[in-house]
Amino acid sequence: MRKISLPLTRDVIKTLRQGEQVLLSGSLLTARDAAHKRLADTLKSGKKIPVSLKGETIYYTGPTPKKIGEVIGSCGPTTSSRMDPFTPLLLKHGLMGMIGKGERSEEVNRAIRKHGAVYFITIGGAGAYLSEKVKSAEVIAYKDLGPEAIYRLEVEDFPAIVSIL
């Protein structure tokens, strides 16, 4: 498996191939439905969002509470299609990568290609295993959303498969 450093660049994305297995290391964001809706509503109203999306990768997960001594609780992927209504707008504002599970709409497929981004899939049902790949986790926006808040994660050798380019 090829190791990929985050944040992503267009030059790296151009070298990826559909179906390729990769190990991601570096910084990424988490966000699920509620955070996506809030980001999109804020952008549509012309206001500034609390995080920059430029060059970012969002992992569609809502971590469970962590136990004493853990960095994060279980953090498996959620169904990506629930973020489809918001994805083209976020890509327009600089989002480069997404990690989740499941298919995406044709509109999102077109938007990913248009913006030179990438959609990775990862292992559903393996949240405990994936949490071991997280080296640090910090809530950086929308703390009131609990597990659906936006976190900044530092990951090391996080397994993923290139799905859409």
FIDO-447542 format. One record per residue: y, x, z of N, C-alpha, C, CB in turn; residue in one letter. Coordinates in steps of 0.2 Angstrom, whole numbers, always signed. Each point is the difference from the previous one (the first is absolute). Glycine has a CB too. Layout:
// residues N
    n_y    n_x    n_z   ca_y   ca_x   ca_z    c_y    c_x    c_z   cb_y   cb_x   cb_z  resn
      Y      X      Z      Y      X      Z      Y      X      Z      Y      X      Z     a
...
This chain:
// residues 165
    n_y    n_x    n_z   ca_y   ca_x   ca_z    c_y    c_x    c_z   cb_y   cb_x   cb_z  resn
     -6     +4     +0     +6     -4     +0     +6     +4     +0     -6     -9     +6     m
    +11     +7    -10     +6     +4     +0     +5     -2     +5     -1     +1    -12     r
     +4     +4    +15     +5     -1     +6     +7     -1     -3     -7     +7     +8     k
    +10    -13     -6     +7     -1     -2     +5     +0     +6     -5     -7    -10     i
    +10    +10     +9     +6     +0     +5     +4     -6     -1     -1    +13     +1     s
     +3    -16     +5     +5     -5     +0     +7     +3     +3     -9     -9     +1     l
    +14     +7     -4     +2     -6     -4     -2     +2     -7     +9     -4     +7     p
    -11     -1    -11     -2     +1     -7     +6     +2     -5     -9     -9     +2     l
     +8    +12     -7     +5     +1     -5     -3     -3     -7     +4    +11     +6     t
     +0    -12    -10     -2     -2     -7     -4     +5     -3    +10     -7     -1     r
     -9    +13     +2     -4     +5     -4     -7     +0     +3    +10     +7     -1     d
    -11     -8     +7     -7     -1     +3     -3     -6     -2     +3     +6    +10     v
     +0    -12    -10     -2     -6     -3     -3     +0     -7     +8     -6     +8     i
     -4    +10    -12     -2     +1     -7     -7     +4     -1    +12     +0     -3     k
    -14     +3     +8     -6     +4     +0     -6     -4     +2     +6    +11     +2     t
     -5    -17     +2     -5     -4     +2     -4     -4     -5     +7     -1    +11     l
    -13     +0    -10     -4     -4     -4     -3     -6     +3     -3    +10     -7     r
     +2    -16     +4     -2     -6     +3     -8     +2     +2     +8     -8     -7     q
    -10     +6    +13     -6     +1     +3     -1     +6     +3     -4     -6     -9     g
     +9    +11     +9     +0     +6     +3     +0     -1     +8     +5     +6    -10     e
     -9     -2    +14     +0     +0     +7     +4     +5     +2    -11     -4     +1     q
    +16     +3     +4     +5     +4     +3     +0     +0     +7     +7     -1    -10     v
     -4     +6    +13     +1     +1     +7     +7     +1     +1    -11     +5     +3     l
    +15    -10     +0     +7     +0     +1     +2     +3     +7     +1    -10     -8     l
     +4    +15     +7     +2     +3     +7     +8     +0     -1    -10     +7     +1     s
    +13     -9     +5     +7     +0     +0     +3     -6     +4     +0     +7    -10     g
     +6     -9     +8     +3     -6     +3     +0     -6     -5     +8     +8     +6     s
     -9    -14     -3     +0     -6     -3     +2     -6     +5     -9     +4     -8     l
    +11    -10     +5     +2     -5     +4     -6     -5     +0    +12     +2     -3     l
    -11     -7     +8     -5     -6     +0     +5     -6     +0     -9     +6     +7     t
     +6    -11    -11     +4     -6     +0     -5     -6     -2    +11     +6     -3     a
    -11    -11     +6     -4     -6     -3     +5     -6     -2    -10     +4     +8     r
     +7    -10     -8     +4     -6     -3     +6     -1     +3    -11     -5     -1     d
    +12     +5     +8     +6     -2     +3     +6     +5     -1     -7     -6     +9     a
     +5    +13     -9     +4     +5     -1     +3     +0     -7     -6     +7     +9     a
     +1     -8    -14     +2     +0     -7     +5     -6     -1    -12     +4     -3     h
    +10    -10     +6     +5     -5     -1     +7     +1     +2    -10     -8     +1     k
    +10    +11     +5     +7     +2     +3     +3     +5     -4     -4     -2    +11     r
     +1     +7    -14     +3     +5     -4     +2     -3     -6     -8     +9     +4     l
     +4    -13     -8     +2     -3     -6     +7     -5     +1    -12     +1     -4     a
    +11     -5    +10     +6     -4     +1     +6     +4     +1     -7     -9     +5     d
     +7    +14     -1     +6     +5     +1     +2     +3     -6     -4     +2    +11     t
     +0     +0    -16     +2     +3     -6     +3     -5     -5     -9     +8     +1     l
     +6    -14     -1     +3     -6     -4     +7     -2     +3    -12     -4     -3     k
    +13     +5     +9     +7     -2     +3     +5     +5     -1     -6     -7     +8     s
     +4    +13    -11     +5     +5     -1     +1     +5     +6     +5     -8     -8     g
     -9     +7    +13     +1     +4     +6     -5     +6     +0     +4    -10     +6     k
     -2    +15     -2     -4     +6     +0     -7     -1     +5    +11     +7     -2     k
    -16     -5     -1     -6     +0     +4     -1     +5     +5     -6     -5    -10     i
     +2     +5    +15     +0     +5     +6     -4     +6     -2     +1     -9     +8     p
     -4     +9    -14     -4     +6     -2     +2     +2     -7     -9     -2     +9     v
     +9     +8    -11     +0     +1     -7     -7     +0     -3    +11     +7     +1     s
    -11    -10     -7     -6     -1     -4     -1     +6     -5     +0    -13     +2     l
     +5    +17     -3     +0     +5     -5     -6     +5     +1    +12     -2     -2     k
    -17     +2     -3     -5     +5     +1     -6     -2     +5     +8     +8     -4     g
     -7    -14     +7     -5     -2     +5     -6     -3     -2    +10     -1     +7     e
    -15     +2     -3     -6     -4     -1     -1     -5     +6     -6    +10     -6     t
     +4    -16     +5     -1     -5     +5     -8     -1     +0    +12     -5     -2     i
    -14     +5     +8     -7     -1     +2     +0     -8     +3     -4    +13     +2     y
     +0    -17     -6     +0     -7     +3     -5     -1     +5     +3     -4    -11     y
     +0     +5    +17     -4     +0     +6     +4     -3     +6     -7     +9     -4     t
     +4    -12     +9     +3     -2     +6     -4     +3     +6     +5    -10     -5     g
     -4    +16     +8     -4     +3     +4     -1     -4     +7     +4    +11     -5     p
    -10    -11     +7     -2     -3     +7     +3     +4     +5    -11     -5     -4     t
    +12     +3    +10     +3     +4     +6     -5     +6     +1     +5    -10     +5     p
     -1    +15     -4     -4     +7     +2     -3     +0     +7     +7     +6     -9     k
    -12     -3    +10     -3     +1     +6     +3     +7     +3    -11     -6     -3     k
    +11     +7    +10     +2     +6     +3     -3     +6     -4     +2     -6    +11     i
     +2    +11    -13     -2     +6     -3     -1     -1     -7     -6     +3    +10     g
     +7     -9    -13     +0     +0     -8     +7     +0     -2    -10     -7     +0     e
    +11     +9     -7     +6     +0     -3     +2     -7     -3     -2    +12     -3     v
     -3    -16     +1     +1     -6     -3     -7     -4     +1     +9     +4     -8     i
     -9    -11     +8     -6     -4     +0     -3     +0     -6     +5     -7     +9     g
    -10     +3    -10     -3     -1     -7     +5     -2     -5    -11     -3     +6     s
    +11     +6    -12     +5     -1     -5     -3     -1     -7     +8     +6     +7     c
    -12    -11     -8     -3     -1     -6     +5     -3     -5    -12     -1     +5     g
    +10     +1    -12     +5     -3     -5     -1     -8     +1     -1    +11     -7     p
     +7    -14     +5     +0     -7     -1     +0     -1     -7     +6     -2    +11     t
     -7     -5    -13     +0     -2     -7     +7     +1     -3    -10     -8     +3     t
    +10    +12     -8     +6     +2     -4     +4     -6     -3     -5    +12     -1     s
     +1    -16     -2     +3     -6     -4     +5     -4     +4    -10     +0     -7     s
     +9     +0    +14     +5     -3     +4     +7     +3     -1     -9     -4     +8     r
    +10    +10    -10     +6     +3     -1     +3     +0     -7     -4     +8     +9     m
     +0    -11    -13     +2     +0     -7     +7     -4     -2    -12     +0     -2     d
    +14     -5     +6     +6     -3     -1     +6     +5     +1     -5    -11     +3     p
     +4    +16     +1     +5     +4     +2     +0     +7     -3     +0     -6    +10     f
     -6     +8    -13     -1     +7     -3     +5     +2     -5    -12     -2     +3     t
    +13     -2     -9     +4     +2     -5     +7     +2     +2     -6     -7     -7     p
     +9     +3    +12     +7     +2     +3     +0     +6     +4     +2    -12     +0     l
     -8    +13     +4     +0     +7     +4     -1     +6     -5     -5     -7    +10     l
     +1     +6    -15     -1     +5     -5     +7     +2     -4    -12     -4     -2     l
    +16     -1     +1     +7     +1     -3     +4     +4     +5     -1    -11     -6     k
     +0    +10    +12     +4     +4     +5     -3     +7     +2     +4    -11     +4     h
     -9    +13     -8     -2     +7     +1     -7     +1     +3    +11     +2     +2     g
    -15     -7     +0     -7     +0     +2     -4     +4     -5     +2    -11     +7     l
     -6    +16     -5     -4     +3     -5     -7     -1     +1     +8     +9     +0     m
    -11    -11     +6     -7     -1     +1     -1     -6     +5     -2    +12     -3     g
     -4    -14     +2     -3     -6     +4     -7     +2     +2     +9     -9     -5     m
    -11     +7    +11     -7     +1     +1     -2     -7     +4     +1    +13     +1     i
     -7    -16     -4     -2     -6     +3     -8     -1     -3    +12     -5     +1     g
    -13     -2     -1     -7     -1     -3     +1     -6     -4     -6     +4    +10     k
     +2     -5    -15     +0     -6     -5     +4     +1     -6     -2     -7    +10     g
     +2     +2    -14     +3     +0     -7     +8     -2     +1    -11     -3     -5     e
    +15     +5     +0     +7     -2     +0     +1     -4     -6     +3    +11     +5     r
     +2    -15     -5     +2     -4     -5     +2     +4     -7     +4     -9     +9     s
     -4     +5    -14     +2     +3     -6     +7     +3     +0     -8     -7     -6     e
    +13     +3     +9     +7     +1     +1     +0     +7     +4     +4    -12     +0     e
     -8    +13     +5     +1     +6     +4     -3     +6     -4     -1     -7    +11     v
     -4     +6    -15     -3     +5     -4     +5     +2     -5    -11     -5     +1     n
    +15     +1     -4     +5     +2     -5     +6     +4     +4     -3    -10     -7     r
     +5     +7    +13     +5     +4     +4     -2     +7     +2     +4    -12     +4     a
    -10    +13     -2     -3     +6     +2     +1     +5     -6     -8     -5     +8     i
     +6     +3    -14     +0     +4     -6     +7     +1     -2    -11     -4     -4     r
    +15     -1     +4     +8     +1     -1     +3     +5     +4     +0    -12     -4     k
     -1    +12    +10     +3     +5     +5     -4     +6     +1     +5    -10     +5     h
    -10    +11     -8     -4     +7     +0     -3     +1     +7     +8     +4     -8     g
    -10    -10    +11     -3     +0     +7     -7     +0     +0    +10     -6     +4     a
    -13     +6     +2     -8     +0     +0     -2     -5     +6     +0    +12     -4     v
     -5    -15     +3     -4     -5     +5     -6     +3     +1     +6    -10     -3     y
     -7    +12    +10     -7     +3     +2     -3     -6     +4     +4    +12     +1     f
    -11    -12     -1     -4     -4     +4     -3     +5     +5     -2     -9     -9     i
     +0     +6    +15     -4     +4     +5     -5     -5     +3    +10     +7     +2     t
    -14     -4     +2     -6     -4     +3     +2     -5     +5     -6    +11     -1     i
     +4    -17     -2     +1     -6     +4     -6     +0     +6     +5     -7    -10     g
     -4     +4    +16     -5     +0     +5     -1     +7     +4     -5     -9     -7     g
    +10    +14     +5     -1     +6     +3     +6     +2     +4     -8     +3     -9     a
    +11     -8    +12     +7     +2     +4     -1     +5     +5     +3    -12     -2     g
     -8    +12     +6     -1     +5     +5     -1     +7     -3     -5     -9     +8     a
     +2    +10    -13     -1     +6     -4     +7     +2     -2    -12     -2     -3     y
    +15     -2     -1     +7     +2     -3     +5     +2     +6     -3     -8    -10     l
     +2     +5    +16     +5     +1     +5     -1     +8     +2     +0    -12     +4     s
     -6    +14     -5     -1     +7     +2     +4     +5     -5    -11     -3     +4     e
    +13     +1    -10     +4     +4     -4     +8     +0     +1     -9     -3     -9     k
    +11     -1    +14     +7     -1     +2     +1     +5     +5     +0    -12     -3     v
     +5    +16     +2     +1     +6     +5     +6     -2     +4     -4     +8     -7     k
     +9    -13     +5     +5     -2     +4     +2     -7     -3     +4    +12     +3     s
     -1    -16     +2     +2     -7     -2     +7     -2     +4    -12     -3     -3     a
    +17     +1     -1     +6     -2     +4     +3     -6     -4     +2    +11     +4     e
     -1    -16     +0     +4     -6     -2     +7     +2     -2     -7     -8     +7     v
     +9     +6    -14     +6     +2     -2     +5     -6     -2     -5    +11     -4     i
     +2    -17     +3     +4     -6     -1     -4     -6     +1     +6     +7     -9     a
     -2    -12    +11     -3     -7     +1     -5     +0     +6     +2     -3    -12     y
     +0     +6    +18     -5     +1     +5     -2     -7     +3     +6    +11     +3     k
     -1    -16     -4     -2     -7     +2     -6     -3     -4    +12     -1     +3     d
    -14     +4     -8     -6     -2     -4     -7     +2     +3     +8     +0    -10     l
     -7     +4    +15     -7     +2     +4     -4     +4     -5     +0    -10     +7     g
     -6     +9     -8     -4     +4     -5     +2     +0     -7     -9     -2     +8     p
    +13     -3    -10     +3     +0     -7     +7     +3     +0     -6    -11     -2     e
     +8    +15     +7     +6     +4     +0     -1     +5     -6     +3     -2    +13     a
     +2     +6    -15     -1     +5     -4     -1     +7     +4     +8     -6     -9     i
    -13     +9     +8     -2     +6     +3     +1     +6     -5     -8     -6     +8     y
    +10    +12     -5     +0     +6     -4     -7     +4     +3    +13     +1     -2     r
    -18     +0     -3     -6     +3     +2     +0     +7     -3     -6    -11     +1     l
     +3    +16     +3     -2     +6     -3     -7     +0     -1    +10     +6     +5     e
    -13     -5    -11     -7     +0     -1     -2     +6     -3     +0    -12     -2     v
     -7    +13     +3     -3     +7     -2     -7     -2     -3     +6     +7     +8     e
     -7     -6    -14     -6     -1     -4     -2     -7     +0     -3    +11     +3     d
     +8    -16     -4     -1     -7     +0     -3     -2     -7    +10     -2     +8     f
    -16     -1     -8     -4     -1     -6     +3     -6     -4    -10     +5     +6     p
    +10     -4    -12     +3     -5     -5     -3     +1     -7    +10     -2     +7     a
    -10     -4    -11     -2     +1     -7     +6     -3     -4    -12     -2     +3     i
    +14     +6     -8     +5     -2     -5     -3     -7     -3     +5    +12     -2     v
     -1    -17     +2     -2     -6     -3     +5     -2     -6     -4     -4    +11     s
    +10     +4    -10     +5     -2     -5     +5     +5     -1     -2    -12     +2     i
     +4    +14     -8     +5     +5     -2     +4     -3     -5     -7     +9     +2     l
